[in-house]
Amino acid sequence: MRIVHVANFYGPNSGGIKTTMHELGRGYLAQGHEFIFIVPGTRLFTEETIFGKKITVPSIILPGSCGYQLIRNNRALVRLIAKLQPDRIEVSDRFTLHCIGRWAKRMNVPTVAFSHETLEGLAKRFVPLPEIIRRTLVSFHNKKFARNFNQIIATTNFAAREFISLKTKNLTKVPLGVDLKVFNPSNRSEELRTELLKGSEILLVHCGRLSKEKEPQRSIEALIELRSRGLDARLVVVGMGPMWKELRTMAKGHPIDTLGYIADRNKVAAILASADVSLAPGPLETFCLAALESLASGTPVVTSNSNAVGEFLIQDSNSHAGATAHDNYDSIADAIERVIRKKKIRLRARAVAEEMPWENTVNRMLEVHGIPSKTNIPALPKAS
């Protein structure tokens, strides 16, 4: 079967969407399917990769996004897809690629679209309108989004919530996964840990896109608060984004290193495994792959109690793999202190991740596509 996946908001520093496409492609290929992914680029260009055939198409760079790109011509995009003659289409953009769903319905090509963001949360955070107007606009868009595609994929209950409230019938929950070989406790390096600590005792890491909706400044504020309490902690920030300069200014004079975007996944894996706590303070995270990669590395996570991460972080009330906190630095600092006092929490972190390999995600997506997978897994869970 030929599966074509189209994504926007893609660039050299992309994180979760790029990883998701690559891992789905790797998994589909392993099960004998053909995978083609179309992403924004500087020009029309095709290349073979280990994840499938990659096609870049002309795009524009979104101002202030640190390189995120948007496909320029949707009509040309649809013509390209028509030439590829896909059996199934996947879309990772809930805002600008509705035309693909409409075309595919006319051509009787089944489609799925991933809801990687919470529109309700983004609108509340960034759209200064009266609540009733804002909710009406969000509901209108979500209904249109669901109508234009055969299946809407939510990766967590948190991501599914705004569609459940609309009684969306074509909604399916498919959790994302983690590469358990690349992200592994065996990557923990005392030499690297010593290098990153620079004489401090507790190593914290924040890994992710540095943008306003992810509230990365809370990790810096929490570090400063912990230091004021007498905890000898140091913070390493991995990632790029629109807040890069602002965060570097905030970090001046404090034991904080901003390393920027690291393309080498093995290097990121070593940093995550060598830390004591990983921070994911963004209140709007609908999944957060960096948090799951931290758990796979044996590193517990502290996150916001208003995002989706807690769904897999504290699923076992007797043995958490980290802690959730209110959306302020005091509460985050409290949660960090609780986590570093817990024994055997690193074993629990890894155990949680081991329940979520990418193989499960691939097989569940094939079920959504109506194709029997070659691996026996539990029945596909529906969003609820």
Backbone torsions as a table, in degrees:
resi	resn	phi	psi	omega
1	MET	NA	142.8	179.2
2	ARG	-101.7	117.6	179.4
3	ILE	-110.7	127.7	176.9
4	VAL	-112.4	128.0	179.7
5	HIS	-116.8	127.7	-179.5
6	VAL	-116.6	133.5	-179.6
7	ALA	-136.5	144.7	170.7
8	ASN	-112.1	-174.5	179.6
9	PHE	51.8	50.3	-173.7
10	TYR	-121.6	142.2	179.4
11	GLY	-164.5	-177.1	-177.2
12	PRO	-62.3	-24.6	-178.9
13	ASN	-106.5	19.5	-177.7
14	SER	-62.8	152.5	-179.1
15	GLY	-118.5	-94.2	-169.5
16	GLY	-61.6	-44.5	-178.0
17	ILE	-65.5	-42.2	178.2
18	LYS	-61.8	-46.7	179.9
19	THR	-60.7	-42.2	179.8
20	THR	-61.4	-47.5	178.5
21	MET	-59.1	-46.5	-177.6
22	HIS	-62.9	-44.5	-177.1
23	GLU	-70.7	-36.5	174.6
24	LEU	-63.4	-44.7	179.4
25	GLY	-60.7	-45.4	179.0
26	ARG	-58.8	-43.3	-178.9
27	GLY	-69.1	-41.2	178.4
28	TYR	-63.6	-43.4	179.0
29	LEU	-60.5	-41.2	-178.7
30	ALA	-62.8	-25.3	-180.0
31	GLN	-99.4	14.3	171.3
32	GLY	89.6	12.3	179.9
33	HIS	-99.1	162.8	176.2
34	GLU	-98.0	134.5	-177.8
35	PHE	-128.0	128.1	176.7
36	ILE	-125.5	128.1	176.6
37	PHE	-120.7	133.6	-176.2
38	ILE	-111.1	125.5	-176.3
39	VAL	-138.1	161.2	178.3
40	PRO	-67.4	148.0	176.9
41	GLY	-158.7	-167.3	-178.7
42	THR	-82.8	-26.4	-177.9
43	ARG	-158.3	173.5	176.0
44	LEU	-72.8	119.9	-176.0
45	PHE	-153.6	138.2	-179.8
46	THR	-120.7	136.2	176.3
47	GLU	-146.6	149.6	176.5
48	GLU	-88.9	132.0	178.6
49	THR	-128.4	173.0	177.8
50	ILE	-71.1	-10.4	179.3
51	PHE	-100.1	-3.8	-175.9
52	GLY	127.4	-172.4	179.5
53	LYS	-81.3	124.3	179.8
54	LYS	-103.0	127.1	176.5
55	ILE	-119.8	119.6	173.5
56	THR	-98.1	144.7	179.6
57	VAL	-127.3	155.9	-178.0
58	PRO	-55.1	141.9	-173.8
59	SER	-146.9	174.9	172.5
60	ILE	-117.9	151.2	177.6
61	ILE	-92.5	129.0	179.9
62	LEU	-71.6	123.7	-179.5
63	PRO	-57.5	136.0	175.4
64	GLY	74.0	12.7	-176.0
65	SER	-104.1	1.2	-176.7
66	CYS	60.7	43.7	171.0
67	GLY	103.0	-2.1	178.6
68	TYR	-65.6	140.1	-172.9
69	GLN	-121.9	154.2	-177.4
70	LEU	-130.7	129.8	-180.0
71	ILE	-57.9	132.3	-169.4
72	ARG	-78.8	-40.3	-170.4
73	ASN	-127.5	101.4	-177.5
74	ASN	-69.8	-29.4	177.5
75	ARG	-65.0	-44.7	177.6
76	ALA	-64.5	-35.1	178.4
77	LEU	-62.3	-45.8	179.9
78	VAL	-63.8	-39.0	177.3
79	ARG	-62.5	-39.5	178.2
80	LEU	-63.3	-46.0	179.8
81	ILE	-61.1	-40.2	179.1
82	ALA	-60.3	-39.5	179.0
83	LYS	-66.9	-30.0	-178.4
84	LEU	-75.6	-18.4	178.2
85	GLN	50.4	61.3	-178.3
86	PRO	-72.3	152.2	171.4
87	ASP	-87.2	-31.0	178.0
88	ARG	-142.4	149.2	178.0
89	ILE	-125.5	136.3	173.1
90	GLU	-118.1	142.3	-179.1
91	VAL	-129.5	131.5	174.7
92	SER	-116.1	71.8	175.8
93	ASP	-176.2	113.3	-176.7
94	ARG	-94.0	7.1	-173.9
95	PHE	-114.4	-41.4	-167.4
96	THR	-120.4	0.8	-174.6
97	LEU	-118.4	28.0	178.0
98	HIS	-61.2	-26.8	-178.8
99	CYS	-59.8	-31.1	179.5
100	ILE	-65.6	-43.6	179.2
101	GLY	-62.8	-41.2	-179.7
102	ARG	-66.3	-42.9	178.9
103	TRP	-63.7	-44.3	-177.0
104	ALA	-62.7	-35.9	178.1
105	LYS	-64.8	-39.2	177.5
106	ARG	-64.8	-32.7	-177.7
107	MET	-92.7	0.5	-178.4
108	ASN	60.5	38.5	174.4
109	VAL	-103.2	117.7	-178.9
110	PRO	-62.8	141.1	-178.3
111	THR	-129.4	152.3	167.8
112	VAL	-131.3	145.9	177.3
113	ALA	-129.0	131.7	179.6
114	PHE	-85.5	134.5	172.4
115	SER	-98.1	87.1	-176.1
116	HIS	-81.2	-12.7	-177.5
117	GLU	-127.1	159.9	170.5
118	THR	-98.6	105.1	-179.1
119	LEU	-63.9	-36.5	178.4
120	GLU	-59.1	-45.4	-179.8
121	GLY	-69.2	-41.8	179.5
122	LEU	-64.2	-41.5	179.9
123	ALA	-64.8	-41.9	179.7
124	LYS	-63.8	-35.0	-176.5
125	ARG	-79.4	-35.1	-168.8
126	PHE	-122.3	-10.9	-176.9
127	VAL	-105.8	107.0	-175.8
128	PRO	-81.3	70.0	178.5
129	LEU	-123.2	158.1	173.4
130	PRO	-55.5	145.3	-172.5
131	GLU	-56.2	-42.3	-176.8
132	ILE	-65.0	-36.8	177.8
133	ILE	-70.1	-43.6	-179.6
134	ARG	-61.3	-45.3	-179.5
135	ARG	-64.2	-37.9	179.2
136	THR	-63.8	-43.9	179.7
137	LEU	-65.2	-41.6	179.0
138	VAL	-63.6	-44.4	179.6
139	SER	-62.9	-41.4	178.7
140	PHE	-60.3	-47.2	-178.8
141	HIS	-64.6	-44.5	-177.8
142	ASN	-64.8	-37.3	176.3
143	LYS	-64.1	-43.1	179.3
144	LYS	-64.1	-43.0	178.9
145	PHE	-59.1	-48.7	-178.8
146	ALA	-66.6	-32.9	-178.3
147	ARG	-71.0	-30.5	-173.6
148	ASN	-83.1	-11.2	-178.8
149	PHE	-127.6	154.1	-178.3
150	ASN	-70.6	-38.4	179.4
151	GLN	-136.5	138.4	171.8
152	ILE	-105.9	128.8	-178.7
153	ILE	-103.2	121.0	171.7
154	ALA	-109.6	134.4	-175.2
155	THR	-87.3	-15.0	179.0
156	THR	-146.5	167.1	173.9
157	ASN	-62.2	-35.3	178.6
158	PHE	-60.6	-45.1	179.6
159	ALA	-67.6	-30.5	-176.9
160	ALA	-79.9	-19.3	-168.2
161	ARG	-55.4	-43.8	-175.8
162	GLU	-71.2	-22.3	175.2
163	PHE	-84.2	-34.9	176.7
164	ILE	-61.5	-37.9	-179.8
165	SER	-64.4	-22.2	178.0
166	LEU	-94.8	3.2	-177.7
167	LYS	58.3	41.1	179.0
168	THR	-65.4	123.0	-174.3
169	LYS	-86.0	-24.8	-177.3
170	ASN	-99.5	41.3	-177.8
171	LEU	-106.8	132.2	179.3
172	THR	-134.7	139.5	178.1
173	LYS	-95.8	123.6	176.2
174	VAL	-133.9	100.4	178.7
175	PRO	-62.6	145.9	174.1
176	LEU	-77.3	177.7	-175.6
177	GLY	-131.4	-168.1	-178.1
178	VAL	-144.2	147.6	176.3
179	ASP	-82.3	103.3	-174.0
180	LEU	-75.5	-14.0	177.1
181	LYS	-84.9	-46.3	-179.9
182	VAL	-68.7	-45.0	-179.1
183	PHE	-99.7	104.5	-168.9
184	ASN	-149.8	143.5	178.4
185	PRO	-58.6	-22.2	179.9
186	SER	-65.1	-14.3	178.5
187	ASN	-78.6	-8.5	-178.8
188	ARG	-61.1	126.5	-175.9
189	SER	-126.4	119.2	178.6
190	GLU	-67.6	-31.2	177.7
191	GLU	-66.1	-46.8	178.3
192	LEU	-66.3	-40.8	179.8
193	ARG	-59.3	-45.2	178.8
194	THR	-62.7	-40.5	179.3
195	GLU	-63.1	-42.1	-178.2
196	LEU	-75.2	-34.3	-178.0
197	LEU	-69.4	-34.4	-179.8
198	LYS	52.3	43.1	176.2
199	GLY	97.2	-11.9	177.6
200	SER	-80.3	177.8	-174.2
201	GLU	-108.1	-36.2	-175.6
202	ILE	-114.3	127.4	-178.0
203	LEU	-107.0	119.5	176.0
204	LEU	-107.5	147.9	177.7
205	VAL	-133.6	138.3	172.2
206	HIS	-119.3	118.6	-177.5
207	CYS	-124.2	118.3	-179.9
208	GLY	162.5	176.9	179.3
209	ARG	-70.4	133.9	-175.9
210	LEU	-93.7	77.6	-179.1
211	SER	-130.2	160.6	-169.7
212	LYS	-59.2	-38.6	-176.9
213	GLU	-68.4	-16.9	-179.9
214	LYS	-94.5	-4.6	174.9
215	GLU	48.6	50.4	-177.6
216	PRO	-65.8	-21.2	-179.6
217	GLN	-63.5	-22.5	180.0
218	ARG	-65.9	-29.4	176.3
219	SER	-67.0	-40.9	177.7
220	ILE	-66.2	-44.4	179.1
221	GLU	-61.9	-38.1	179.2
222	ALA	-66.7	-39.1	177.0
223	LEU	-61.4	-44.9	179.6
224	ILE	-62.2	-41.1	178.4
225	GLU	-63.8	-42.6	179.6
226	LEU	-63.1	-39.8	178.2
227	ARG	-62.9	-38.5	178.8
228	SER	-66.5	-23.0	178.0
229	ARG	-87.0	-2.0	178.3
230	GLY	95.4	7.0	178.7
231	LEU	-85.6	124.8	-176.7
232	ASP	-84.0	78.3	-175.9
233	ALA	-112.7	155.0	175.4
234	ARG	-133.2	144.9	-177.3
235	LEU	-115.7	133.8	173.3
236	VAL	-114.2	125.9	-179.2
237	VAL	-108.6	122.1	179.5
238	VAL	-114.4	121.9	179.2
239	GLY	140.2	166.4	177.1
240	MET	-129.9	169.8	178.4
241	GLY	160.2	-179.9	-175.9
242	PRO	-60.5	-21.9	-177.6
243	MET	-94.1	9.7	-175.2
244	TRP	-53.1	-53.5	-177.5
245	LYS	-65.9	-41.9	179.9
246	GLU	-60.4	-42.1	-178.7
247	LEU	-70.3	-36.6	176.6
248	ARG	-63.2	-36.8	176.5
249	THR	-65.8	-43.7	177.6
250	MET	-60.5	-34.3	-173.1
251	ALA	-78.3	-17.0	-176.6
252	LYS	-58.5	133.3	178.5
253	GLY	85.1	1.1	-179.8
254	HIS	-123.1	157.2	179.5
255	PRO	-75.0	72.4	-176.5
256	ILE	-134.7	130.6	175.6
257	ASP	-115.3	128.3	176.7
258	THR	-105.2	107.8	-171.3
259	LEU	-90.4	-10.2	-177.7
260	GLY	76.8	-167.9	-179.7
261	TYR	-78.0	131.1	178.1
262	ILE	-113.5	113.6	-176.5
263	ALA	-75.2	-26.4	-177.9
264	ASP	-76.7	106.5	-178.2
265	ARG	-63.1	-31.7	179.0
266	ASN	-66.7	-35.8	176.7
267	LYS	-67.0	-44.2	176.8
268	VAL	-60.7	-43.4	-179.4
269	ALA	-60.6	-39.1	179.2
270	ALA	-66.8	-39.4	178.0
271	ILE	-64.6	-46.6	-179.7
272	LEU	-60.8	-43.3	-177.5
273	ALA	-69.2	-26.7	-176.3
274	SER	-87.6	-6.9	-179.1
275	ALA	-85.9	162.5	176.1
276	ASP	-89.8	-36.5	-179.5
277	VAL	-144.8	139.0	174.1
278	SER	-106.5	137.5	-175.4
279	LEU	-109.7	132.5	177.0
280	ALA	-136.4	76.1	-170.8
281	PRO	-81.6	-5.0	-175.4
282	GLY	-62.2	124.1	-177.2
283	PRO	-76.7	-11.2	-175.2
284	LEU	-109.0	9.8	-178.3
285	GLU	-62.9	123.6	177.3
286	THR	-90.1	-10.4	172.5
287	PHE	-154.6	-63.4	-179.1
288	CYS	76.3	85.3	178.5
289	LEU	-62.2	-34.2	-179.5
290	ALA	-61.5	-34.8	177.5
291	ALA	-66.5	-43.5	179.7
292	LEU	-68.0	-36.0	176.7
293	GLU	-66.0	-33.4	175.4
294	SER	-64.8	-46.1	178.5
295	LEU	-60.2	-42.9	178.4
296	ALA	-61.0	-28.1	178.7
297	SER	-82.4	-0.6	180.0
298	GLY	84.8	14.0	-176.8
299	THR	-107.5	121.5	-179.8
300	PRO	-66.0	157.0	-174.0
301	VAL	-120.3	138.8	169.2
302	VAL	-110.8	127.7	-173.9
303	THR	-140.7	176.2	177.5
304	SER	-76.2	143.0	176.6
305	ASN	-82.5	4.7	178.7
306	SER	-110.4	15.1	176.4
307	ASN	-119.7	-169.3	-173.9
308	ALA	-88.9	-12.6	-170.6
309	VAL	-61.7	-35.1	-179.2
310	GLY	-60.7	-19.8	-179.4
311	GLU	-62.1	-33.4	175.9
312	PHE	-108.9	-13.4	-177.3
313	LEU	-77.6	-41.8	-176.4
314	ILE	-123.9	36.8	-178.2
315	GLN	-66.3	-28.7	176.5
316	ASP	-102.0	110.3	-173.7
317	SER	-64.1	-19.9	-178.1
318	ASN	-92.4	-14.7	-176.0
319	SER	-150.6	87.0	-177.7
320	HIS	-78.5	154.8	176.1
321	ALA	-101.8	19.0	-178.7
322	GLY	164.2	-146.1	-179.5
323	ALA	-156.3	152.3	173.4
324	THR	-105.9	157.5	-176.7
325	ALA	-142.4	160.1	172.0
326	HIS	-68.8	165.3	-173.4
327	ASP	-83.0	59.6	173.4
328	ASN	-154.4	158.2	-171.6
329	TYR	-67.3	-31.4	178.4
330	ASP	-60.6	-48.7	-178.8
331	SER	-66.7	-38.1	177.5
332	ILE	-64.1	-42.5	177.9
333	ALA	-62.2	-41.1	177.2
334	ASP	-59.8	-44.3	-178.1
335	ALA	-64.6	-39.3	177.9
336	ILE	-61.2	-43.8	179.7
337	GLU	-62.9	-38.3	178.6
338	ARG	-64.7	-42.0	-175.7
339	VAL	-67.2	-43.7	-175.7
340	ILE	-70.6	-14.0	176.7
341	ARG	-86.9	-14.0	-174.3
342	LYS	-81.4	137.3	177.5
343	LYS	-90.4	149.8	176.9
344	LYS	61.1	14.3	-178.7
345	ILE	-69.7	-26.9	178.9
346	ARG	-67.3	-35.8	176.7
347	LEU	-65.9	-39.5	179.4
348	ARG	-66.5	-39.4	179.4
349	ALA	-58.4	-48.3	-179.8
350	ARG	-64.6	-39.1	-178.8
351	ALA	-62.3	-38.6	177.7
352	VAL	-62.9	-45.8	-178.4
353	ALA	-64.3	-34.7	-177.7
354	GLU	-64.9	-18.4	176.7
355	GLU	-82.4	-3.6	-172.7
356	MET	-131.9	55.6	177.1
357	PRO	-73.6	158.7	178.6
358	TRP	-62.3	-26.5	179.6
359	GLU	-57.0	-40.4	178.2
360	ASN	-63.1	-41.9	179.7
361	THR	-62.9	-45.7	179.5
362	VAL	-60.1	-46.7	-178.5
363	ASN	-64.6	-37.8	179.2
364	ARG	-69.6	-36.5	176.4
365	MET	-65.9	-38.2	176.9
366	LEU	-64.1	-35.5	175.2
367	GLU	-63.4	-42.0	177.1
368	VAL	-59.3	-39.9	179.1
369	HIS	-74.6	-4.9	178.8
370	GLY	80.9	25.1	-178.2
371	ILE	-117.1	124.0	176.8
372	PRO	-61.8	130.2	177.2
373	SER	-82.3	165.1	-178.7
374	LYS	-91.3	5.8	179.3
375	THR	-126.5	135.5	178.1
376	ASN	-79.5	122.8	177.9
377	ILE	-134.4	165.4	177.5
378	PRO	-59.1	158.8	-179.7
379	ALA	-57.5	147.1	-179.4
380	LEU	-60.2	120.6	179.3
381	PRO	-77.6	138.2	175.9
382	LYS	-90.3	149.6	177.4
383	ALA	-62.6	136.8	-179.4
384	SER	-151.0	NA	NA
